[in-house]
Amino acid sequence: MKISLELILRELTEEALACTLKHSKYGDFSAMNLAGICSFDTATQVKSGTLYLVVPGCDLQSDPVLLGMLEKSDAVLCVLENLAAELESYQITYLCIINENPAVDDTPAADYRFYNQVFSRLYDIFQKYASWQENLYLAVENENIQVLLDVSQPIFRKSIYVAGNEGKYLAASGPCLDYLGVQSQVPLEVFNHLKNETAIEPSLSTQETFLYPAGILNADALCKDIFENNVYFCRIIIIDEINRTGFDPGDYHLMALLGNALQLMIRQNNLAVMSDQGNPDSSSSLITIIDQLLTNQRVDASQLDTVLFRNGWKKNEGCHVGCLLLYPYENQLMNSHYYNRYITRNFTGVYSLDRKDHLILIIRESVYPKADHFLSQFNLFIRDGNFRFGISNLCADLMQLAFFQRQAEIAVDDGLRKDQTIWCHKFANLAFSHLLQEACHEMPAELLCAPELLVLKNYDCWKKTDYYLTLKTYLENKMIATQTAKALFIHHATMVYRLKRMQELTGIDYDDSEKMLYLYLSFKMLDNNC
């Protein structure tokens, strides 16, 4: 990647090196024309687009031919002494790096140590931008907007946003994520309406990098609009909300590179979508039938079997159904379409259906025989996206797929109500509590539960006894008196007396299994506040 002398000067200045920097008045410092760094001496063959670092002991003024070659090229000369006055007479773009703390022993060895330090630092600067370009290509290849911004934030050192054409954020990176809610941060909702500001409407057609007009924001903002088929698609916004250093011409060039990468990603993604829509292969036919099953539409069983066979499904193969909630909180960085395609591409044996604020996943049994097999691979994705996920029991009959979709939705909904910090919830672990909640829909738990419990509760309040707790513990310990006595820290004889006394108060028959089950469910309903 080619960079400009302006970017090199910025990197050196921000490092606060113990050096003085002087540069020529001649040349375009913002031109992105420097491809690398090379040592320079009197035997060097001058090439354009190179930053030359003069080796110690090289007498430039003794070779006017070499200086003339430098004048004719766009190369930049970097010297480690103050030759500004001498070089200014030539039309050469130069940079003087003067050591403010020279070694006490003014020897060639000391000069070379400083030379090696400067060369290494300049080389690192070139490598930094080259690595950034490679990371942009990788982000485009993986179709990951968030990674695109994350690798770009160290280059700009400012907050970066991508706002979609509907005013929703596709990604954000930088100090904005560390100062959430602090007054120095520009509120996210501001950008949801800025594209409609009359002061910046012309930018929607110029397709050039631009600054927001003064007064709209409390900090400078560099922007670039991205278009697809000449239609506004999204906007990259870089805000100088922390350092307040402003933007240089080099930032405009870097923004153009970032914009090109995002443009390529969007075009690549849209082409893939059009390809999927224009080529209804067996996989897309299966997705269509699955969607019909999930929405309770009529599906012919023989047609389903045929499509399953074409897609490699084994006979009687089942599946799990997952519900991936993309927006458990207000700030979500990506859109559902992106994650829909990402899951389909990266998780073999998983079909994803887009439901805007959530995705429904069909997880093949032959690839993931148990839910835990799938979750062991999927948990990292859930954690990184801060999503919430619910997964159903195994569905053996795809004609009942809609019911298992409901299981997955119940798992994530009930799981969120129970504990918002847990990422993944299984319906199998929540089915009992859901059963209790459904039982209490028509009337409160106090009216639905066994009346014997209310008798014991009232008696405890009147006589200061513990019969309610005793019966609950007795049922939880499988109606084993000795085990219950240990749990309550009472003598076995006391436990036997309490059982007899509770029977006298309520008429409970401990041999009636249905009655014991009813009592146990009543305790659970009251505990769950159904």
C-alpha positions as CSV (number, residue, x, y, z in Angstrom):
1,M,0.0,0.0,0.0
2,K,1.3,3.5,-0.8
3,I,1.1,6.2,1.8
4,S,1.9,9.9,2.0
5,L,4.6,11.9,3.7
6,E,1.8,13.6,5.7
7,L,0.9,10.2,7.2
8,I,4.5,9.5,8.1
9,L,4.9,12.9,9.7
10,R,1.7,12.3,11.7
11,E,2.9,8.9,12.9
12,L,6.3,10.3,14.0
13,T,4.7,13.4,15.7
14,E,2.2,11.3,17.7
15,E,5.0,9.0,19.0
16,A,6.6,12.0,20.8
17,L,10.1,10.9,19.8
18,A,13.1,12.8,21.2
19,C,13.7,14.3,17.7
20,T,13.0,17.5,15.9
21,L,11.3,17.2,12.5
22,K,11.9,19.6,9.6
23,H,10.5,19.2,6.1
24,S,10.6,21.0,2.8
25,K,8.2,23.5,1.6
26,Y,8.2,21.9,-1.8
27,G,6.1,18.9,-2.8
28,D,2.6,17.5,-2.2
29,F,2.8,15.9,1.2
30,S,-0.7,14.5,0.9
31,A,0.0,12.5,-2.2
32,M,-0.3,8.7,-1.6
33,N,2.8,7.8,-3.6
34,L,5.3,6.3,-1.2
35,A,5.5,2.5,-1.5
36,G,8.4,1.7,0.9
37,I,11.6,2.7,2.5
38,C,15.2,2.2,1.3
39,S,18.7,3.1,2.4
40,F,20.4,5.9,0.4
41,D,24.0,6.5,-0.4
42,T,25.9,7.8,-3.4
43,A,25.6,4.5,-5.3
44,T,21.8,4.4,-5.0
45,Q,19.7,4.2,-8.2
46,V,16.8,6.6,-7.5
47,K,13.3,5.2,-8.0
48,S,10.0,7.0,-7.8
49,G,7.6,6.4,-5.0
50,T,10.4,5.6,-2.4
51,L,11.3,7.1,0.9
52,Y,15.1,7.2,1.0
53,L,16.9,7.3,4.4
54,V,20.4,8.7,4.0
55,V,23.0,6.5,5.7
56,P,25.5,8.2,8.1
57,G,28.6,9.5,6.4
58,C,27.0,10.0,3.0
59,D,27.9,13.5,1.5
60,L,24.9,14.5,-0.6
61,Q,26.3,17.9,-1.7
62,S,29.3,16.2,-3.3
63,D,27.1,14.6,-6.0
64,P,25.0,17.1,-7.8
65,V,24.0,14.5,-10.4
66,L,22.3,12.4,-7.7
67,L,20.5,15.5,-6.4
68,G,19.3,16.2,-9.9
69,M,17.9,12.7,-10.2
70,L,16.0,13.3,-6.9
71,E,14.6,16.5,-8.3
72,K,13.1,14.7,-11.3
73,S,11.4,12.0,-9.2
74,D,8.7,12.0,-6.6
75,A,11.0,10.2,-4.1
76,V,11.3,11.7,-0.6
77,L,14.7,12.1,1.0
78,C,15.1,11.6,4.7
79,V,18.2,12.8,6.5
80,L,19.3,12.5,10.1
81,E,20.9,16.0,10.4
82,N,19.8,19.5,9.9
83,L,20.4,20.0,6.1
84,A,17.2,22.0,5.6
85,A,19.0,25.1,4.5
86,E,21.2,23.2,2.0
87,L,18.4,21.1,0.5
88,E,15.9,24.0,0.2
89,S,17.8,25.3,-2.8
90,Y,16.9,22.1,-4.6
91,Q,13.3,21.1,-5.6
92,I,13.5,18.0,-3.5
93,T,10.9,16.8,-1.0
94,Y,12.9,16.1,2.1
95,L,12.4,15.3,5.8
96,C,15.1,16.1,8.4
97,I,15.0,14.0,11.6
98,I,17.3,15.6,14.1
99,N,18.3,13.7,17.3
100,E,17.7,15.9,20.3
101,N,19.7,13.6,22.6
102,P,22.9,12.8,20.7
103,A,25.2,10.2,22.2
104,V,28.1,11.6,24.3
105,D,30.6,9.7,22.1
106,D,30.0,11.3,18.7
107,T,31.2,8.2,16.8
108,P,30.0,6.5,13.6
109,A,28.7,3.6,15.8
110,A,26.4,6.1,17.7
111,D,25.2,7.5,14.4
112,Y,24.4,4.1,13.0
113,R,22.4,3.2,16.2
114,F,20.2,6.2,15.7
115,Y,20.0,5.4,12.0
116,N,18.8,1.9,12.7
117,Q,16.2,3.2,15.2
118,V,14.8,5.6,12.7
119,F,14.8,3.0,9.8
120,S,13.0,0.5,12.0
121,R,10.4,3.0,13.0
122,L,9.8,4.2,9.4
123,Y,9.6,0.5,8.3
124,D,7.0,-0.2,10.9
125,I,4.9,2.7,9.7
126,F,4.8,1.3,6.2
127,Q,4.0,-2.2,7.6
128,K,1.2,-0.8,9.7
129,Y,-0.7,0.6,6.6
130,A,0.1,-2.5,4.5
131,S,-1.3,-4.7,7.3
132,W,-4.4,-2.5,7.4
133,Q,-4.9,-3.0,3.7
134,E,-4.6,-6.8,4.0
135,N,-7.1,-6.8,6.9
136,L,-9.5,-4.8,4.8
137,Y,-9.4,-7.5,2.1
138,L,-10.0,-10.2,4.7
139,A,-13.0,-8.3,6.2
140,V,-14.4,-7.9,2.7
141,E,-13.8,-11.6,2.0
142,N,-15.6,-12.6,5.2
143,E,-18.3,-9.9,4.7
144,N,-17.8,-8.6,8.2
145,I,-18.5,-4.8,8.5
146,Q,-17.6,-4.8,12.2
147,V,-14.1,-6.2,11.5
148,L,-13.8,-3.7,8.8
149,L,-14.2,-0.8,11.3
150,D,-12.2,-2.5,14.1
151,V,-9.1,-2.8,11.9
152,S,-9.6,0.8,10.7
153,Q,-10.0,2.4,14.1
154,P,-6.3,2.3,15.0
155,I,-5.5,4.0,11.6
156,F,-7.9,6.9,12.2
157,R,-7.7,6.9,16.0
158,K,-11.3,8.2,16.1
159,S,-14.8,6.8,16.5
160,I,-16.1,5.1,13.3
161,Y,-19.8,4.4,12.5
162,V,-21.6,2.9,9.6
163,A,-25.2,4.1,9.5
164,G,-27.7,2.4,7.1
165,N,-30.1,4.0,4.8
166,E,-32.9,3.5,7.4
167,G,-31.1,5.3,10.1
168,K,-30.0,2.1,11.8
169,Y,-26.4,1.3,12.8
170,L,-24.7,-1.5,11.0
171,A,-21.4,-1.2,13.0
172,A,-19.5,1.1,15.3
173,S,-15.9,1.0,16.7
174,G,-13.6,3.2,18.7
175,P,-13.9,5.5,21.7
176,C,-17.6,5.8,21.2
177,L,-18.0,2.3,22.7
178,D,-16.0,3.3,25.8
179,Y,-17.8,6.5,26.5
180,L,-21.4,5.3,26.2
181,G,-23.6,7.8,27.8
182,V,-20.9,10.4,28.5
183,Q,-21.6,13.9,27.3
184,S,-18.5,13.9,25.0
185,Q,-20.1,11.2,22.9
186,V,-22.3,12.2,20.0
187,P,-25.7,10.6,20.6
188,L,-26.4,7.7,18.2
189,E,-29.9,9.0,17.5
190,V,-28.4,12.2,16.0
191,F,-27.2,10.3,13.0
192,N,-30.5,8.6,12.4
193,H,-31.8,11.9,11.0
194,L,-28.7,13.7,9.8
195,K,-28.9,12.3,6.3
196,N,-32.2,14.3,5.9
197,E,-30.5,17.6,6.9
198,T,-31.0,20.1,4.1
199,A,-27.5,21.5,4.7
200,I,-25.9,18.2,3.5
201,E,-28.3,16.9,0.9
202,P,-25.9,17.6,-1.9
203,S,-23.5,15.1,-0.5
204,L,-26.0,12.3,-1.3
205,S,-25.2,12.8,-5.0
206,T,-21.5,13.8,-5.0
207,Q,-20.2,10.5,-3.7
208,E,-17.1,12.3,-2.4
209,T,-15.7,12.4,1.1
210,F,-17.0,15.4,3.0
211,L,-17.2,17.1,6.4
212,Y,-20.4,17.8,8.2
213,P,-21.2,21.5,8.1
214,A,-20.1,23.4,11.2
215,G,-22.7,23.6,14.0
216,I,-24.5,20.3,13.3
217,L,-22.4,18.3,15.6
218,N,-20.2,19.2,18.7
219,A,-17.2,17.6,17.0
220,D,-15.7,17.4,13.4
221,A,-17.1,14.5,11.4
222,L,-15.7,13.1,8.2
223,C,-18.2,11.2,6.1
224,K,-18.5,9.2,3.0
225,D,-21.7,8.0,1.4
226,I,-21.9,4.6,-0.1
227,F,-24.2,4.0,-3.1
228,E,-25.4,0.8,-4.7
229,N,-26.7,1.1,-8.2
230,N,-26.8,4.9,-7.8
231,V,-29.0,4.6,-4.7
232,Y,-27.9,5.8,-1.3
233,F,-27.1,2.7,0.8
234,C,-25.2,3.7,3.9
235,R,-22.8,6.3,5.4
236,I,-19.4,6.0,7.0
237,I,-19.0,8.6,9.8
238,I,-15.6,9.2,11.5
239,I,-16.0,11.6,14.5
240,D,-13.2,13.5,16.2
241,E,-15.0,13.4,19.5
242,I,-12.1,12.8,21.9
243,N,-8.8,14.3,20.7
244,R,-10.3,17.2,18.7
245,T,-7.3,17.1,16.3
246,G,-9.3,17.6,13.1
247,F,-8.8,15.9,9.8
248,D,-5.9,16.1,7.3
249,P,-5.9,15.5,3.6
250,G,-4.5,12.1,4.3
251,D,-7.6,11.2,6.2
252,Y,-9.6,11.9,3.1
253,H,-7.4,9.4,1.1
254,L,-7.8,6.8,3.9
255,M,-11.5,7.3,4.0
256,A,-11.6,6.7,0.2
257,L,-9.9,3.3,0.7
258,L,-12.2,2.4,3.6
259,G,-15.2,3.4,1.4
260,N,-14.0,1.3,-1.5
261,A,-13.7,-1.7,0.7
262,L,-17.2,-1.3,2.1
263,Q,-18.5,-0.7,-1.4
264,L,-16.9,-3.9,-2.6
265,M,-18.4,-5.8,0.4
266,I,-21.9,-4.5,-0.3
267,R,-21.7,-5.2,-4.0
268,Q,-20.4,-8.7,-3.3
269,N,-23.1,-9.3,-0.8
270,N,-25.9,-8.1,-3.2
271,L,-24.6,-10.2,-6.0
272,A,-24.7,-13.2,-3.8
273,V,-28.3,-12.4,-2.9
274,M,-29.3,-12.0,-6.5
275,S,-27.6,-15.2,-7.3
276,D,-29.5,-17.0,-4.6
277,Q,-32.8,-15.6,-5.8
278,G,-32.1,-16.3,-9.5
279,N,-31.0,-19.9,-9.0
280,P,-33.6,-21.8,-7.1
281,D,-31.5,-24.9,-6.4
282,S,-32.5,-27.8,-4.1
283,S,-31.3,-26.0,-1.0
284,S,-33.5,-23.0,-1.7
285,S,-36.5,-25.3,-2.3
286,L,-35.9,-26.9,1.1
287,I,-35.8,-23.4,2.7
288,T,-39.1,-22.6,1.0
289,I,-40.8,-25.8,2.4
290,I,-39.3,-25.3,5.8
291,D,-40.7,-21.7,5.8
292,Q,-44.1,-23.1,4.9
293,L,-44.0,-25.6,7.7
294,L,-42.9,-23.0,10.2
295,T,-45.8,-20.7,9.2
296,N,-48.4,-23.6,9.4
297,Q,-49.0,-23.7,5.7
298,R,-50.1,-26.9,4.0
299,V,-47.2,-29.0,2.8
300,D,-47.5,-32.3,0.9
301,A,-45.6,-35.1,2.9
302,S,-44.3,-36.8,-0.3
303,Q,-43.0,-33.4,-1.6
304,L,-41.2,-32.9,1.7
305,D,-39.6,-36.3,1.6
306,T,-38.4,-35.7,-2.0
307,V,-36.8,-32.3,-1.2
308,L,-35.2,-33.8,2.0
309,F,-33.7,-36.7,0.0
310,R,-32.3,-34.3,-2.7
311,N,-30.6,-32.3,0.1
312,G,-28.9,-35.4,1.6
313,W,-31.2,-35.9,4.6
314,K,-31.3,-39.5,6.0
315,K,-34.5,-41.4,6.3
316,N,-36.3,-40.4,9.6
317,E,-33.6,-37.8,10.3
318,G,-34.8,-35.1,12.7
319,C,-33.6,-31.7,13.7
320,H,-33.5,-29.1,16.4
321,V,-35.0,-25.7,16.0
322,G,-33.2,-22.6,17.3
323,C,-34.3,-19.1,17.8
324,L,-31.5,-16.5,17.7
325,L,-32.6,-13.2,19.2
326,L,-30.5,-10.5,17.5
327,Y,-31.8,-7.5,19.3
328,P,-32.1,-8.2,23.0
329,Y,-31.0,-4.6,23.7
330,E,-31.5,-1.4,21.8
331,N,-28.0,-1.1,20.3
332,Q,-27.3,-3.9,17.9
333,L,-24.5,-3.4,15.4
334,M,-25.3,-5.7,12.5
335,N,-28.5,-6.5,10.5
336,S,-30.4,-9.8,10.3
337,H,-29.7,-10.3,6.7
338,Y,-25.9,-10.3,7.3
339,Y,-26.2,-12.9,10.1
340,N,-28.6,-15.0,8.2
341,R,-26.0,-15.5,5.4
342,Y,-23.1,-15.7,7.8
343,I,-24.6,-18.7,9.7
344,T,-25.6,-20.5,6.5
345,R,-22.0,-20.2,5.2
346,N,-20.1,-21.0,8.4
347,F,-22.2,-23.7,10.2
348,T,-22.6,-26.8,8.1
349,G,-26.0,-28.5,8.4
350,V,-27.7,-25.4,9.6
351,Y,-30.5,-23.6,7.7
352,S,-31.3,-20.0,8.7
353,L,-34.5,-18.1,8.0
354,D,-34.6,-14.4,8.5
355,R,-37.3,-12.9,10.7
356,K,-35.9,-9.4,10.9
357,D,-35.4,-9.1,14.7
358,H,-34.5,-12.8,15.1
359,L,-33.4,-15.8,13.0
360,I,-34.9,-19.3,13.0
361,L,-32.3,-22.1,12.7
362,I,-33.0,-25.6,11.5
363,I,-30.2,-27.8,12.8
364,R,-29.8,-31.2,11.2
365,E,-29.6,-34.2,13.5
366,S,-27.1,-36.1,11.3
367,V,-24.6,-33.2,11.7
368,Y,-25.4,-32.4,15.3
369,P,-26.9,-35.5,17.0
370,K,-27.5,-33.6,20.3
371,A,-28.1,-30.0,21.0
372,D,-24.9,-29.8,23.0
373,H,-22.9,-30.8,19.9
374,F,-24.2,-27.7,18.1
375,L,-23.9,-25.4,21.1
376,S,-20.3,-26.2,21.6
377,Q,-19.5,-24.6,18.2
378,F,-22.2,-21.9,18.3
379,N,-21.7,-20.6,21.8
380,L,-18.7,-18.5,20.7
381,F,-20.7,-16.8,18.0
382,I,-23.5,-16.1,20.4
383,R,-21.1,-14.6,23.0
384,D,-19.3,-12.4,20.5
385,G,-22.6,-11.0,19.2
386,N,-24.1,-10.7,22.7
387,F,-27.1,-12.5,21.4
388,R,-29.6,-14.7,23.2
389,F,-30.5,-18.2,21.8
390,G,-33.2,-20.7,22.5
391,I,-33.1,-24.3,21.3
392,S,-36.0,-26.8,21.1
393,N,-36.1,-30.5,21.8
394,L,-35.3,-32.9,19.0
395,C,-38.0,-32.8,16.3
396,A,-38.5,-36.3,14.8
397,D,-41.4,-35.3,12.5
398,L,-40.8,-32.2,10.4
399,M,-44.5,-31.9,9.8
400,Q,-44.7,-30.7,13.4
401,L,-41.9,-28.2,12.9
402,A,-44.0,-25.2,13.9
403,F,-44.5,-26.6,17.4
404,F,-40.7,-27.0,17.8
405,Q,-40.2,-23.4,16.6
406,R,-42.5,-22.4,19.4
407,Q,-40.4,-24.4,21.8
408,A,-37.3,-22.4,20.7
409,E,-39.1,-19.1,21.0
410,I,-40.4,-20.0,24.5
411,A,-36.9,-21.0,25.5
412,V,-35.4,-17.7,24.6
413,D,-38.3,-15.6,26.0
414,D,-38.6,-17.4,29.3
415,G,-34.9,-17.7,29.6
416,L,-34.5,-13.9,29.2
417,R,-37.1,-13.3,31.9
418,K,-35.4,-15.7,34.2
419,D,-31.8,-14.5,33.7
420,Q,-30.7,-12.0,31.1
421,T,-27.0,-12.7,31.5
422,I,-27.3,-16.3,30.2
423,W,-26.7,-16.5,26.4
424,C,-28.3,-19.9,25.6
425,H,-31.5,-21.5,26.9
426,K,-32.8,-25.0,26.3
427,F,-36.5,-25.7,26.2
428,A,-35.9,-28.9,28.0
429,N,-34.6,-27.0,31.0
430,L,-37.6,-24.5,31.0
431,A,-40.5,-26.7,30.0
432,F,-41.6,-27.4,33.5
433,S,-41.6,-23.8,34.6
434,H,-43.5,-22.9,31.3
435,L,-46.0,-25.6,32.1
436,L,-46.6,-24.0,35.5
437,Q,-47.0,-20.5,33.9
438,E,-49.5,-21.8,31.4
439,A,-51.5,-23.4,34.2
440,C,-51.8,-20.0,35.9
441,H,-53.1,-18.1,32.9
442,E,-56.8,-18.4,33.8
443,M,-56.5,-17.7,37.6
444,P,-53.9,-16.8,40.2
445,A,-51.7,-19.6,41.7
446,E,-53.3,-19.1,45.1
447,L,-56.7,-20.1,43.7
448,L,-55.3,-23.0,41.6
449,C,-53.1,-24.6,44.2
450,A,-54.2,-27.4,46.7
451,P,-56.3,-25.9,49.5
452,E,-54.3,-28.0,52.0
453,L,-51.4,-25.7,51.5
454,L,-53.4,-22.6,52.4
455,V,-54.6,-24.4,55.6
456,L,-51.1,-25.1,56.7
457,K,-49.9,-21.6,55.8
458,N,-52.6,-20.0,57.9
459,Y,-52.1,-22.4,60.8
460,D,-48.3,-21.6,60.7
461,C,-49.1,-17.9,60.9
462,W,-51.5,-18.5,63.8
463,K,-49.5,-21.0,65.9
464,K,-45.9,-20.1,64.7
465,T,-45.3,-23.6,63.4
466,D,-43.4,-24.9,60.3
467,Y,-45.9,-27.3,58.8
468,Y,-45.9,-25.6,55.3
469,L,-42.1,-25.9,55.0
470,T,-42.1,-29.4,56.5
471,L,-44.6,-30.7,53.8
472,K,-42.6,-28.9,51.0
473,T,-39.3,-30.4,52.2
474,Y,-41.0,-33.8,52.6
475,L,-42.1,-33.8,48.9
476,E,-38.8,-32.5,47.7
477,N,-37.0,-35.4,49.5
478,K,-39.1,-38.1,47.8
479,M,-41.3,-38.5,50.8
480,I,-38.5,-40.1,52.8
481,A,-39.0,-39.1,56.5
482,T,-35.4,-39.7,57.7
483,Q,-34.0,-37.7,54.8
484,T,-36.5,-34.9,55.4
485,A,-35.6,-34.8,59.1
486,K,-31.9,-34.3,58.3
487,A,-32.8,-31.5,55.8
488,L,-34.8,-29.7,58.5
489,F,-32.3,-30.4,61.3
490,I,-35.0,-32.1,63.5
491,H,-35.3,-35.4,65.2
492,H,-36.9,-38.3,63.4
493,A,-39.6,-38.6,66.1
494,T,-40.4,-34.9,65.5
495,M,-40.8,-35.5,61.8
496,V,-43.2,-38.4,62.4
497,Y,-45.2,-36.3,64.7
498,R,-45.4,-33.5,62.2
499,L,-46.6,-35.9,59.4
500,K,-49.4,-37.1,61.7
501,R,-50.3,-33.6,62.8
502,M,-50.5,-32.3,59.1
503,Q,-52.7,-35.2,58.3
504,E,-55.0,-34.3,61.2
505,L,-55.2,-30.6,60.1
506,T,-55.8,-31.2,56.3
507,G,-56.9,-34.8,55.8
508,I,-53.9,-35.5,53.5
509,D,-53.6,-39.1,52.3
510,Y,-49.9,-39.7,51.8
511,D,-50.6,-42.9,49.8
512,D,-52.6,-40.9,47.1
513,S,-50.0,-40.4,44.4
514,E,-52.2,-37.9,42.4
515,K,-52.7,-35.9,45.5
516,M,-49.0,-35.8,46.3
517,L,-48.3,-34.7,42.7
518,Y,-50.9,-32.0,43.0
519,L,-49.4,-30.7,46.2
520,Y,-45.9,-30.7,44.7
521,L,-47.1,-28.8,41.6
522,S,-48.9,-26.3,43.9
523,F,-45.7,-25.6,45.8
524,K,-43.9,-25.0,42.5
525,M,-46.6,-22.6,41.2
526,L,-46.4,-20.6,44.4
527,D,-42.6,-20.5,44.3
528,N,-42.6,-19.3,40.7
529,N,-45.1,-16.6,41.4
530,C,-47.2,-17.8,38.5
